Amino acid sequence: MRTPRHFIYRIDRLDADGEVLEHLAGIGNRELAMATYEAACKLWPGEPIVLCQGARVVTDSRKTRLA
């Protein structure tokens, strides 16, 4: 069995400028990616975290905060 090196979804924690501070996960399944994203948001509350599918941002923790 080969370990995949490219995943459909990736979860990243960003710095204040929107640059990738830390790559948290690479996942091939949408439901698992959403659950991992939600867990990351709970683990790092207030930190900018994004879930991407390729170049497309699926969800961004900065857009769900109230002003």
CHARMM-style PDB file with segment names, atoms N, HN, CA, C and O in Angstrom:
ATOM      1  N   MET     1       0.848  -1.187   0.000  1.00  0.00      PROA
ATOM      2  CA  MET     1       0.000   0.000   0.000  1.00  0.00      PROA
ATOM      3  C   MET     1       0.889   1.245   0.000  1.00  0.00      PROA
ATOM      4  O   MET     1       1.819   1.357   0.798  1.00  0.00      PROA
ATOM      5  N   ARG     2       0.591   2.169  -0.900  1.00  0.00      PROA
ATOM      6  HN  ARG     2      -0.165   2.078  -1.549  1.00  0.00      PROA
ATOM      7  CA  ARG     2       1.351   3.418  -0.981  1.00  0.00      PROA
ATOM      8  C   ARG     2       0.663   4.497  -0.157  1.00  0.00      PROA
ATOM      9  O   ARG     2      -0.565   4.579  -0.124  1.00  0.00      PROA
ATOM     10  N   THR     3       1.449   5.307   0.495  1.00  0.00      PROA
ATOM     11  HN  THR     3       2.446   5.240   0.468  1.00  0.00      PROA
ATOM     12  CA  THR     3       0.909   6.447   1.232  1.00  0.00      PROA
ATOM     13  C   THR     3       0.690   7.585   0.250  1.00  0.00      PROA
ATOM     14  O   THR     3       1.618   7.973  -0.460  1.00  0.00      PROA
ATOM     15  N   PRO     4      -0.540   8.136   0.197  1.00  0.00      PROA
ATOM     16  CA  PRO     4      -0.794   9.243  -0.728  1.00  0.00      PROA
ATOM     17  C   PRO     4       0.021  10.481  -0.344  1.00  0.00      PROA
ATOM     18  O   PRO     4       0.205  10.774   0.837  1.00  0.00      PROA
ATOM     19  N   ARG     5       0.495  11.185  -1.340  1.00  0.00      PROA
ATOM     20  HN  ARG     5       0.346  10.946  -2.299  1.00  0.00      PROA
ATOM     21  CA  ARG     5       1.249  12.412  -1.093  1.00  0.00      PROA
ATOM     22  C   ARG     5       0.438  13.655  -1.456  1.00  0.00      PROA
ATOM     23  O   ARG     5       0.823  14.776  -1.125  1.00  0.00      PROA
ATOM     24  N   HSD     6      -0.673  13.449  -2.131  1.00  0.00      PROA
ATOM     25  HN  HSD     6      -0.986  12.538  -2.400  1.00  0.00      PROA
ATOM     26  CA  HSD     6      -1.533  14.566  -2.509  1.00  0.00      PROA
ATOM     27  C   HSD     6      -2.954  14.238  -2.064  1.00  0.00      PROA
ATOM     28  O   HSD     6      -3.496  13.189  -2.413  1.00  0.00      PROA
ATOM     29  N   PHE     7      -3.543  15.125  -1.307  1.00  0.00      PROA
ATOM     30  HN  PHE     7      -3.103  15.978  -1.023  1.00  0.00      PROA
ATOM     31  CA  PHE     7      -4.898  14.925  -0.820  1.00  0.00      PROA
ATOM     32  C   PHE     7      -5.824  15.965  -1.426  1.00  0.00      PROA
ATOM     33  O   PHE     7      -5.386  17.057  -1.787  1.00  0.00      PROA
ATOM     34  N   ILE     8      -7.089  15.634  -1.536  1.00  0.00      PROA
ATOM     35  HN  ILE     8      -7.446  14.747  -1.242  1.00  0.00      PROA
ATOM     36  CA  ILE     8      -8.074  16.556  -2.105  1.00  0.00      PROA
ATOM     37  C   ILE     8      -8.261  17.773  -1.209  1.00  0.00      PROA
ATOM     38  O   ILE     8      -8.366  18.897  -1.699  1.00  0.00      PROA
ATOM     39  N   TYR     9      -8.304  17.553   0.107  1.00  0.00      PROA
ATOM     40  HN  TYR     9      -8.219  16.640   0.506  1.00  0.00      PROA
ATOM     41  CA  TYR     9      -8.545  18.632   1.068  1.00  0.00      PROA
ATOM     42  C   TYR     9      -7.311  18.864   1.918  1.00  0.00      PROA
ATOM     43  O   TYR     9      -6.570  17.935   2.239  1.00  0.00      PROA
ATOM     44  N   ARG    10      -7.103  20.141   2.279  1.00  0.00      PROA
ATOM     45  HN  ARG    10      -7.705  20.896   2.017  1.00  0.00      PROA
ATOM     46  CA  ARG    10      -6.024  20.470   3.198  1.00  0.00      PROA
ATOM     47  C   ARG    10      -6.518  21.499   4.195  1.00  0.00      PROA
ATOM     48  O   ARG    10      -7.339  22.356   3.868  1.00  0.00      PROA
ATOM     49  N   ILE    11      -6.012  21.408   5.406  1.00  0.00      PROA
ATOM     50  HN  ILE    11      -5.345  20.712   5.672  1.00  0.00      PROA
ATOM     51  CA  ILE    11      -6.380  22.322   6.479  1.00  0.00      PROA
ATOM     52  C   ILE    11      -5.102  23.011   6.928  1.00  0.00      PROA
ATOM     53  O   ILE    11      -4.109  22.361   7.256  1.00  0.00      PROA
ATOM     54  N   ASP    12      -5.145  24.352   6.939  1.00  0.00      PROA
ATOM     55  HN  ASP    12      -5.952  24.880   6.673  1.00  0.00      PROA
ATOM     56  CA  ASP    12      -3.980  25.144   7.293  1.00  0.00      PROA
ATOM     57  C   ASP    12      -4.338  26.170   8.354  1.00  0.00      PROA
ATOM     58  O   ASP    12      -5.458  26.680   8.399  1.00  0.00      PROA
ATOM     59  N   ARG    13      -3.360  26.462   9.207  1.00  0.00      PROA
ATOM     60  HN  ARG    13      -2.451  26.047   9.170  1.00  0.00      PROA
ATOM     61  CA  ARG    13      -3.474  27.565  10.157  1.00  0.00      PROA
ATOM     62  C   ARG    13      -2.670  28.707   9.567  1.00  0.00      PROA
ATOM     63  O   ARG    13      -1.539  28.508   9.124  1.00  0.00      PROA
ATOM     64  N   LEU    14      -3.248  29.912   9.558  1.00  0.00      PROA
ATOM     65  HN  LEU    14      -4.167  30.074   9.918  1.00  0.00      PROA
ATOM     66  CA  LEU    14      -2.636  31.062   8.897  1.00  0.00      PROA
ATOM     67  C   LEU    14      -2.077  32.054   9.906  1.00  0.00      PROA
ATOM     68  O   LEU    14      -2.490  32.079  11.066  1.00  0.00      PROA
ATOM     69  N   ASP    15      -1.128  32.875   9.446  1.00  0.00      PROA
ATOM     70  HN  ASP    15      -0.793  32.855   8.504  1.00  0.00      PROA
ATOM     71  CA  ASP    15      -0.628  33.962  10.286  1.00  0.00      PROA
ATOM     72  C   ASP    15      -1.488  35.205  10.050  1.00  0.00      PROA
ATOM     73  O   ASP    15      -2.474  35.146   9.315  1.00  0.00      PROA
ATOM     74  N   ALA    16      -1.127  36.305  10.657  1.00  0.00      PROA
ATOM     75  HN  ALA    16      -0.326  36.353  11.254  1.00  0.00      PROA
ATOM     76  CA  ALA    16      -1.912  37.543  10.561  1.00  0.00      PROA
ATOM     77  C   ALA    16      -1.987  38.081   9.135  1.00  0.00      PROA
ATOM     78  O   ALA    16      -2.930  38.796   8.798  1.00  0.00      PROA
ATOM     79  N   ASP    17      -1.005  37.748   8.292  1.00  0.00      PROA
ATOM     80  HN  ASP    17      -0.239  37.167   8.567  1.00  0.00      PROA
ATOM     81  CA  ASP    17      -0.987  38.216   6.909  1.00  0.00      PROA
ATOM     82  C   ASP    17      -1.698  37.267   5.951  1.00  0.00      PROA
ATOM     83  O   ASP    17      -1.775  37.540   4.753  1.00  0.00      PROA
ATOM     84  N   GLY    18      -2.220  36.150   6.471  1.00  0.00      PROA
ATOM     85  HN  GLY    18      -2.157  35.928   7.444  1.00  0.00      PROA
ATOM     86  CA  GLY    18      -2.912  35.187   5.625  1.00  0.00      PROA
ATOM     87  C   GLY    18      -1.996  34.156   4.986  1.00  0.00      PROA
ATOM     88  O   GLY    18      -2.423  33.397   4.116  1.00  0.00      PROA
ATOM     89  N   GLU    19      -0.740  34.126   5.413  1.00  0.00      PROA
ATOM     90  HN  GLU    19      -0.394  34.742   6.120  1.00  0.00      PROA
ATOM     91  CA  GLU    19       0.216  33.137   4.908  1.00  0.00      PROA
ATOM     92  C   GLU    19       0.121  31.871   5.762  1.00  0.00      PROA
ATOM     93  O   GLU    19      -0.223  31.935   6.942  1.00  0.00      PROA
ATOM     94  N   VAL    20       0.426  30.729   5.161  1.00  0.00      PROA
ATOM     95  HN  VAL    20       0.706  30.677   4.203  1.00  0.00      PROA
ATOM     96  CA  VAL    20       0.346  29.463   5.885  1.00  0.00      PROA
ATOM     97  C   VAL    20       1.406  29.436   6.983  1.00  0.00      PROA
ATOM     98  O   VAL    20       2.607  29.493   6.720  1.00  0.00      PROA
ATOM     99  N   LEU    21       0.928  29.350   8.206  1.00  0.00      PROA
ATOM    100  HN  LEU    21      -0.048  29.304   8.420  1.00  0.00      PROA
ATOM    101  CA  LEU    21       1.799  29.248   9.367  1.00  0.00      PROA
ATOM    102  C   LEU    21       2.115  27.786   9.650  1.00  0.00      PROA
ATOM    103  O   LEU    21       3.241  27.428   9.996  1.00  0.00      PROA
ATOM    104  N   GLU    22       1.078  26.939   9.490  1.00  0.00      PROA
ATOM    105  HN  GLU    22       0.163  27.230   9.208  1.00  0.00      PROA
ATOM    106  CA  GLU    22       1.246  25.517   9.776  1.00  0.00      PROA
ATOM    107  C   GLU    22       0.247  24.706   8.959  1.00  0.00      PROA
ATOM    108  O   GLU    22      -0.945  25.013   8.945  1.00  0.00      PROA
ATOM    109  N   HSD    23       0.726  23.687   8.290  1.00  0.00      PROA
ATOM    110  HN  HSD    23       1.694  23.438   8.301  1.00  0.00      PROA
ATOM    111  CA  HSD    23      -0.152  22.752   7.581  1.00  0.00      PROA
ATOM    112  C   HSD    23      -0.612  21.734   8.611  1.00  0.00      PROA
ATOM    113  O   HSD    23       0.205  21.008   9.176  1.00  0.00      PROA
ATOM    114  N   LEU    24      -1.921  21.674   8.859  1.00  0.00      PROA
ATOM    115  HN  LEU    24      -2.585  22.264   8.399  1.00  0.00      PROA
ATOM    116  CA  LEU    24      -2.445  20.813   9.909  1.00  0.00      PROA
ATOM    117  C   LEU    24      -2.805  19.422   9.416  1.00  0.00      PROA
ATOM    118  O   LEU    24      -2.563  18.439  10.116  1.00  0.00      PROA
ATOM    119  N   ALA    25      -3.385  19.320   8.212  1.00  0.00      PROA
ATOM    120  HN  ALA    25      -3.581  20.119   7.643  1.00  0.00      PROA
ATOM    121  CA  ALA    25      -3.827  18.005   7.740  1.00  0.00      PROA
ATOM    122  C   ALA    25      -4.046  18.004   6.238  1.00  0.00      PROA
ATOM    123  O   ALA    25      -4.358  19.029   5.631  1.00  0.00      PROA
ATOM    124  N   GLY    26      -3.874  16.831   5.659  1.00  0.00      PROA
ATOM    125  HN  GLY    26      -3.621  15.998   6.151  1.00  0.00      PROA
ATOM    126  CA  GLY    26      -4.240  16.552   4.281  1.00  0.00      PROA
ATOM    127  C   GLY    26      -5.169  15.361   4.307  1.00  0.00      PROA
ATOM    128  O   GLY    26      -4.822  14.314   4.855  1.00  0.00      PROA
ATOM    129  N   ILE    27      -6.358  15.508   3.717  1.00  0.00      PROA
ATOM    130  HN  ILE    27      -6.639  16.358   3.272  1.00  0.00      PROA
ATOM    131  CA  ILE    27      -7.406  14.487   3.851  1.00  0.00      PROA
ATOM    132  C   ILE    27      -8.085  14.273   2.504  1.00  0.00      PROA
ATOM    133  O   ILE    27      -8.255  15.215   1.730  1.00  0.00      PROA
ATOM    134  N   GLY    28      -8.469  13.039   2.230  1.00  0.00      PROA
ATOM    135  HN  GLY    28      -8.331  12.273   2.859  1.00  0.00      PROA
ATOM    136  CA  GLY    28      -9.118  12.707   0.971  1.00  0.00      PROA
ATOM    137  C   GLY    28     -10.632  12.650   1.033  1.00  0.00      PROA
ATOM    138  O   GLY    28     -11.281  12.589  -0.011  1.00  0.00      PROA
ATOM    139  N   ASN    29     -11.216  12.668   2.225  1.00  0.00      PROA
ATOM    140  HN  ASN    29     -10.689  12.718   3.073  1.00  0.00      PROA
ATOM    141  CA  ASN    29     -12.653  12.516   2.408  1.00  0.00      PROA
ATOM    142  C   ASN    29     -13.263  13.812   2.926  1.00  0.00      PROA
ATOM    143  O   ASN    29     -12.770  14.373   3.905  1.00  0.00      PROA
ATOM    144  N   ARG    30     -14.339  14.304   2.281  1.00  0.00      PROA
ATOM    145  HN  ARG    30     -14.739  13.849   1.485  1.00  0.00      PROA
ATOM    146  CA  ARG    30     -14.938  15.588   2.653  1.00  0.00      PROA
ATOM    147  C   ARG    30     -15.476  15.608   4.084  1.00  0.00      PROA
ATOM    148  O   ARG    30     -15.238  16.566   4.820  1.00  0.00      PROA
ATOM    149  N   GLU    31     -16.193  14.567   4.482  1.00  0.00      PROA
ATOM    150  HN  GLU    31     -16.386  13.788   3.885  1.00  0.00      PROA
ATOM    151  CA  GLU    31     -16.779  14.541   5.825  1.00  0.00      PROA
ATOM    152  C   GLU    31     -15.687  14.538   6.896  1.00  0.00      PROA
ATOM    153  O   GLU    31     -15.800  15.233   7.906  1.00  0.00      PROA
ATOM    154  N   LEU    32     -14.648  13.767   6.675  1.00  0.00      PROA
ATOM    155  HN  LEU    32     -14.556  13.203   5.855  1.00  0.00      PROA
ATOM    156  CA  LEU    32     -13.533  13.727   7.613  1.00  0.00      PROA
ATOM    157  C   LEU    32     -12.798  15.066   7.631  1.00  0.00      PROA
ATOM    158  O   LEU    32     -12.354  15.516   8.688  1.00  0.00      PROA
ATOM    159  N   ALA    33     -12.669  15.697   6.478  1.00  0.00      PROA
ATOM    160  HN  ALA    33     -13.029  15.332   5.619  1.00  0.00      PROA
ATOM    161  CA  ALA    33     -12.024  17.010   6.402  1.00  0.00      PROA
ATOM    162  C   ALA    33     -12.817  18.058   7.180  1.00  0.00      PROA
ATOM    163  O   ALA    33     -12.229  18.879   7.883  1.00  0.00      PROA
ATOM    164  N   MET    34     -14.148  18.037   7.062  1.00  0.00      PROA
ATOM    165  HN  MET    34     -14.626  17.370   6.491  1.00  0.00      PROA
ATOM    166  CA  MET    34     -14.982  18.992   7.802  1.00  0.00      PROA
ATOM    167  C   MET    34     -14.862  18.768   9.311  1.00  0.00      PROA
ATOM    168  O   MET    34     -14.765  19.725  10.079  1.00  0.00      PROA
ATOM    169  N   ALA    35     -14.870  17.505   9.728  1.00  0.00      PROA
ATOM    170  HN  ALA    35     -14.949  16.728   9.104  1.00  0.00      PROA
ATOM    171  CA  ALA    35     -14.743  17.195  11.156  1.00  0.00      PROA
ATOM    172  C   ALA    35     -13.379  17.629  11.690  1.00  0.00      PROA
ATOM    173  O   ALA    35     -13.279  18.139  12.806  1.00  0.00      PROA
ATOM    174  N   THR    36     -12.338  17.426  10.900  1.00  0.00      PROA
ATOM    175  HN  THR    36     -12.419  17.011   9.993  1.00  0.00      PROA
ATOM    176  CA  THR    36     -10.989  17.825  11.306  1.00  0.00      PROA
ATOM    177  C   THR    36     -10.871  19.337  11.373  1.00  0.00      PROA
ATOM    178  O   THR    36     -10.238  19.872  12.283  1.00  0.00      PROA
ATOM    179  N   TYR    37     -11.478  20.032  10.413  1.00  0.00      PROA
ATOM    180  HN  TYR    37     -11.992  19.597   9.673  1.00  0.00      PROA
ATOM    181  CA  TYR    37     -11.494  21.504  10.415  1.00  0.00      PROA
ATOM    182  C   TYR    37     -12.175  22.024  11.675  1.00  0.00      PROA
ATOM    183  O   TYR    37     -11.654  22.917  12.342  1.00  0.00      PROA
ATOM    184  N   GLU    38     -13.338  21.467  11.999  1.00  0.00      PROA
ATOM    185  HN  GLU    38     -13.762  20.742  11.457  1.00  0.00      PROA
ATOM    186  CA  GLU    38     -14.077  21.900  13.197  1.00  0.00      PROA
ATOM    187  C   GLU    38     -13.271  21.638  14.465  1.00  0.00      PROA
ATOM    188  O   GLU    38     -13.265  22.462  15.380  1.00  0.00      PROA
ATOM    189  N   ALA    39     -12.590  20.495  14.522  1.00  0.00      PROA
ATOM    190  HN  ALA    39     -12.594  19.826  13.779  1.00  0.00      PROA
ATOM    191  CA  ALA    39     -11.750  20.187  15.677  1.00  0.00      PROA
ATOM    192  C   ALA    39     -10.584  21.175  15.782  1.00  0.00      PROA
ATOM    193  O   ALA    39     -10.227  21.597  16.882  1.00  0.00      PROA
ATOM    194  N   ALA    40      -9.996  21.543  14.651  1.00  0.00      PROA
ATOM    195  HN  ALA    40     -10.287  21.200  13.757  1.00  0.00      PROA
ATOM    196  CA  ALA    40      -8.895  22.508  14.649  1.00  0.00      PROA
ATOM    197  C   ALA    40      -9.375  23.876  15.129  1.00  0.00      PROA
ATOM    198  O   ALA    40      -8.663  24.561  15.864  1.00  0.00      PROA
ATOM    199  N   CYS    41     -10.570  24.272  14.721  1.00  0.00      PROA
ATOM    200  HN  CYS    41     -11.148  23.716  14.124  1.00  0.00      PROA
ATOM    201  CA  CYS    41     -11.128  25.559  15.160  1.00  0.00      PROA
ATOM    202  C   CYS    41     -11.357  25.570  16.670  1.00  0.00      PROA
ATOM    203  O   CYS    41     -11.184  26.605  17.313  1.00  0.00      PROA
ATOM    204  N   LYS    42     -11.741  24.436  17.236  1.00  0.00      PROA
ATOM    205  HN  LYS    42     -11.882  23.595  16.713  1.00  0.00      PROA
ATOM    206  CA  LYS    42     -11.928  24.336  18.687  1.00  0.00      PROA
ATOM    207  C   LYS    42     -10.585  24.318  19.415  1.00  0.00      PROA
ATOM    208  O   LYS    42     -10.458  24.863  20.512  1.00  0.00      PROA
ATOM    209  N   LEU    43      -9.587  23.688  18.800  1.00  0.00      PROA
ATOM    210  HN  LEU    43      -9.690  23.245  17.909  1.00  0.00      PROA
ATOM    211  CA  LEU    43      -8.270  23.591  19.417  1.00  0.00      PROA
ATOM    212  C   LEU    43      -7.547  24.936  19.421  1.00  0.00      PROA
ATOM    213  O   LEU    43      -6.844  25.261  20.378  1.00  0.00      PROA
ATOM    214  N   TRP    44      -7.719  25.717  18.356  1.00  0.00      PROA
ATOM    215  HN  TRP    44      -8.290  25.453  17.579  1.00  0.00      PROA
ATOM    216  CA  TRP    44      -7.103  27.036  18.244  1.00  0.00      PROA
ATOM    217  C   TRP    44      -8.188  28.103  18.061  1.00  0.00      PROA
ATOM    218  O   TRP    44      -8.306  28.667  16.973  1.00  0.00      PROA
ATOM    219  N   PRO    45      -8.977  28.393  19.090  1.00  0.00      PROA
ATOM    220  CA  PRO    45     -10.045  29.391  18.941  1.00  0.00      PROA
ATOM    221  C   PRO    45      -9.462  30.774  18.634  1.00  0.00      PROA
ATOM    222  O   PRO    45      -8.476  31.195  19.239  1.00  0.00      PROA
ATOM    223  N   GLY    46     -10.077  31.454  17.701  1.00  0.00      PROA
ATOM    224  HN  GLY    46     -10.878  31.111  17.209  1.00  0.00      PROA
ATOM    225  CA  GLY    46      -9.625  32.793  17.328  1.00  0.00      PROA
ATOM    226  C   GLY    46      -8.504  32.812  16.299  1.00  0.00      PROA
ATOM    227  O   GLY    46      -8.188  33.875  15.764  1.00  0.00      PROA
ATOM    228  N   GLU    47      -7.897  31.674  16.011  1.00  0.00      PROA
ATOM    229  HN  GLU    47      -8.154  30.811  16.446  1.00  0.00      PROA
ATOM    230  CA  GLU    47      -6.841  31.599  15.004  1.00  0.00      PROA
ATOM    231  C   GLU    47      -7.462  31.441  13.618  1.00  0.00      PROA
ATOM    232  O   GLU    47      -8.476  30.757  13.476  1.00  0.00      PROA
ATOM    233  N   PRO    48      -6.878  32.055  12.602  1.00  0.00      PROA
ATOM    234  CA  PRO    48      -7.386  31.858  11.241  1.00  0.00      PROA
ATOM    235  C   PRO    48      -7.029  30.465  10.723  1.00  0.00      PROA
ATOM    236  O   PRO    48      -5.855  30.117  10.596  1.00  0.00      PROA
ATOM    237  N   ILE    49      -8.060  29.680  10.428  1.00  0.00      PROA
ATOM    238  HN  ILE    49      -9.014  29.963  10.531  1.00  0.00      PROA
ATOM    239  CA  ILE    49      -7.893  28.321   9.917  1.00  0.00      PROA
ATOM    240  C   ILE    49      -8.737  28.187   8.659  1.00  0.00      PROA
ATOM    241  O   ILE    49      -9.883  28.635   8.624  1.00  0.00      PROA
ATOM    242  N   VAL    50      -8.173  27.574   7.632  1.00  0.00      PROA
ATOM    243  HN  VAL    50      -7.242  27.210   7.661  1.00  0.00      PROA
ATOM    244  CA  VAL    50      -8.899  27.387   6.377  1.00  0.00      PROA
ATOM    245  C   VAL    50      -8.917  25.921   5.975  1.00  0.00      PROA
ATOM    246  O   VAL    50      -7.974  25.168   6.218  1.00  0.00      PROA
ATOM    247  N   LEU    51     -10.021  25.549   5.356  1.00  0.00      PROA
ATOM    248  HN  LEU    51     -10.788  26.161   5.158  1.00  0.00      PROA
ATOM    249  CA  LEU    51     -10.164  24.230   4.728  1.00  0.00      PROA
ATOM    250  C   LEU    51     -10.249  24.483   3.237  1.00  0.00      PROA
ATOM    251  O   LEU    51     -11.146  25.184   2.769  1.00  0.00      PROA
ATOM    252  N   CYS    52      -9.311  23.909   2.489  1.00  0.00      PROA
ATOM    253  HN  CYS    52      -8.583  23.339   2.869  1.00  0.00      PROA
ATOM    254  CA  CYS    52      -9.258  24.123   1.039  1.00  0.00      PROA
ATOM    255  C   CYS    52      -9.422  22.812   0.289  1.00  0.00      PROA
ATOM    256  O   CYS    52      -9.016  21.745   0.749  1.00  0.00      PROA
ATOM    257  N   GLN    53     -10.030  22.930  -0.878  1.00  0.00      PROA
ATOM    258  HN  GLN    53     -10.360  23.796  -1.252  1.00  0.00      PROA
ATOM    259  CA  GLN    53     -10.110  21.828  -1.835  1.00  0.00      PROA
ATOM    260  C   GLN    53      -9.334  22.295  -3.050  1.00  0.00      PROA
ATOM    261  O   GLN    53      -9.843  23.051  -3.876  1.00  0.00      PROA
ATOM    262  N   GLY    54      -8.098  21.837  -3.150  1.00  0.00      PROA
ATOM    263  HN  GLY    54      -7.684  21.223  -2.479  1.00  0.00      PROA
ATOM    264  CA  GLY    54      -7.219  22.371  -4.186  1.00  0.00      PROA
ATOM    265  C   GLY    54      -6.961  23.842  -3.898  1.00  0.00      PROA
ATOM    266  O   GLY    54      -6.544  24.196  -2.795  1.00  0.00      PROA
ATOM    267  N   ALA    55      -7.207  24.706  -4.886  1.00  0.00      PROA
ATOM    268  HN  ALA    55      -7.546  24.419  -5.782  1.00  0.00      PROA
ATOM    269  CA  ALA    55      -7.014  26.143  -4.707  1.00  0.00      PROA
ATOM    270  C   ALA    55      -8.261  26.832  -4.150  1.00  0.00      PROA
ATOM    271  O   ALA    55      -8.204  28.008  -3.793  1.00  0.00      PROA
ATOM    272  N   ARG    56      -9.381  26.118  -4.072  1.00  0.00      PROA
ATOM    273  HN  ARG    56      -9.427  25.162  -4.363  1.00  0.00      PROA
ATOM    274  CA  ARG    56     -10.649  26.700  -3.619  1.00  0.00      PROA
ATOM    275  C   ARG    56     -10.773  26.625  -2.107  1.00  0.00      PROA
ATOM    276  O   ARG    56     -10.582  25.559  -1.520  1.00  0.00      PROA
ATOM    277  N   VAL    57     -11.095  27.755  -1.465  1.00  0.00      PROA
ATOM    278  HN  VAL    57     -11.250  28.620  -1.941  1.00  0.00      PROA
ATOM    279  CA  VAL    57     -11.333  27.769  -0.025  1.00  0.00      PROA
ATOM    280  C   VAL    57     -12.758  27.299   0.217  1.00  0.00      PROA
ATOM    281  O   VAL    57     -13.714  27.925  -0.242  1.00  0.00      PROA
ATOM    282  N   VAL    58     -12.894  26.195   0.937  1.00  0.00      PROA
ATOM    283  HN  VAL    58     -12.118  25.687   1.310  1.00  0.00      PROA
ATOM    284  CA  VAL    58     -14.210  25.636   1.264  1.00  0.00      PROA
ATOM    285  C   VAL    58     -14.813  26.400   2.434  1.00  0.00      PROA
ATOM    286  O   VAL    58     -15.975  26.804   2.385  1.00  0.00      PROA
ATOM    287  N   THR    59     -14.029  26.598   3.479  1.00  0.00      PROA
ATOM    288  HN  THR    59     -13.085  26.270   3.519  1.00  0.00      PROA
ATOM    289  CA  THR    59     -14.481  27.365   4.633  1.00  0.00      PROA
ATOM    290  C   THR    59     -13.288  28.027   5.310  1.00  0.00      PROA
ATOM    291  O   THR    59     -12.173  27.505   5.287  1.00  0.00      PROA
ATOM    292  N   ASP    60     -13.542  29.178   5.908  1.00  0.00      PROA
ATOM    293  HN  ASP    60     -14.448  29.602   5.926  1.00  0.00      PROA
ATOM    294  CA  ASP    60     -12.501  30.005   6.504  1.00  0.00      PROA
ATOM    295  C   ASP    60     -13.006  30.485   7.856  1.00  0.00      PROA
ATOM    296  O   ASP    60     -14.052  31.132   7.925  1.00  0.00      PROA
ATOM    297  N   SER    61     -12.292  30.185   8.922  1.00  0.00      PROA
ATOM    298  HN  SER    61     -11.443  29.659   8.865  1.00  0.00      PROA
ATOM    299  CA  SER    61     -12.744  30.560  10.263  1.00  0.00      PROA
ATOM    300  C   SER    61     -12.864  32.070  10.438  1.00  0.00      PROA
ATOM    301  O   SER    61     -13.607  32.528  11.307  1.00  0.00      PROA
ATOM    302  N   ARG    62     -12.151  32.848   9.635  1.00  0.00      PROA
ATOM    303  HN  ARG    62     -11.547  32.476   8.930  1.00  0.00      PROA
ATOM    304  CA  ARG    62     -12.246  34.310   9.743  1.00  0.00      PROA
ATOM    305  C   ARG    62     -13.589  34.829   9.250  1.00  0.00      PROA
ATOM    306  O   ARG    62     -14.011  35.908   9.667  1.00  0.00      PROA
ATOM    307  N   LYS    63     -14.265  34.108   8.389  1.00  0.00      PROA
ATOM    308  HN  LYS    63     -13.922  33.232   8.051  1.00  0.00      PROA
ATOM    309  CA  LYS    63     -15.539  34.559   7.829  1.00  0.00      PROA
ATOM    310  C   LYS    63     -16.727  34.192   8.706  1.00  0.00      PROA
ATOM    311  O   LYS    63     -17.838  34.669   8.476  1.00  0.00      PROA
ATOM    312  N   THR    64     -16.499  33.335   9.721  1.00  0.00      PROA
ATOM    313  HN  THR    64     -15.596  32.947   9.907  1.00  0.00      PROA
ATOM    314  CA  THR    64     -17.609  32.919  10.575  1.00  0.00      PROA
ATOM    315  C   THR    64     -17.634  33.685  11.889  1.00  0.00      PROA
ATOM    316  O   THR    64     -18.526  33.468  12.709  1.00  0.00      PROA
ATOM    317  N   ARG    65     -16.673  34.576  12.105  1.00  0.00      PROA
ATOM    318  HN  ARG    65     -15.948  34.752  11.439  1.00  0.00      PROA
ATOM    319  CA  ARG    65     -16.648  35.360  13.339  1.00  0.00      PROA
ATOM    320  C   ARG    65     -17.611  36.531  13.243  1.00  0.00      PROA
ATOM    321  O   ARG    65     -17.834  37.082  12.165  1.00  0.00      PROA
ATOM    322  N   LEU    66     -18.175  36.900  14.374  1.00  0.00      PROA
ATOM    323  HN  LEU    66     -17.994  36.452  15.250  1.00  0.00      PROA
ATOM    324  CA  LEU    66     -19.057  38.065  14.425  1.00  0.00      PROA
ATOM    325  C   LEU    66     -18.229  39.321  14.649  1.00  0.00      PROA
ATOM    326  O   LEU    66     -17.236  39.293  15.376  1.00  0.00      PROA
ATOM    327  N   ALA    67     -18.632  40.414  14.029  1.00  0.00      PROA
ATOM    328  HN  ALA    67     -19.439  40.437  13.439  1.00  0.00      PROA
ATOM    329  CA  ALA    67     -17.892  41.672  14.169  1.00  0.00      PROA
ATOM    330  C   ALA    67     -18.285  42.389  15.431  1.00  0.00      PROA
ATOM    331  OT1 ALA    67     -17.765  43.468  15.716  1.00  0.00      PROA
TER     332      ALA     67
END
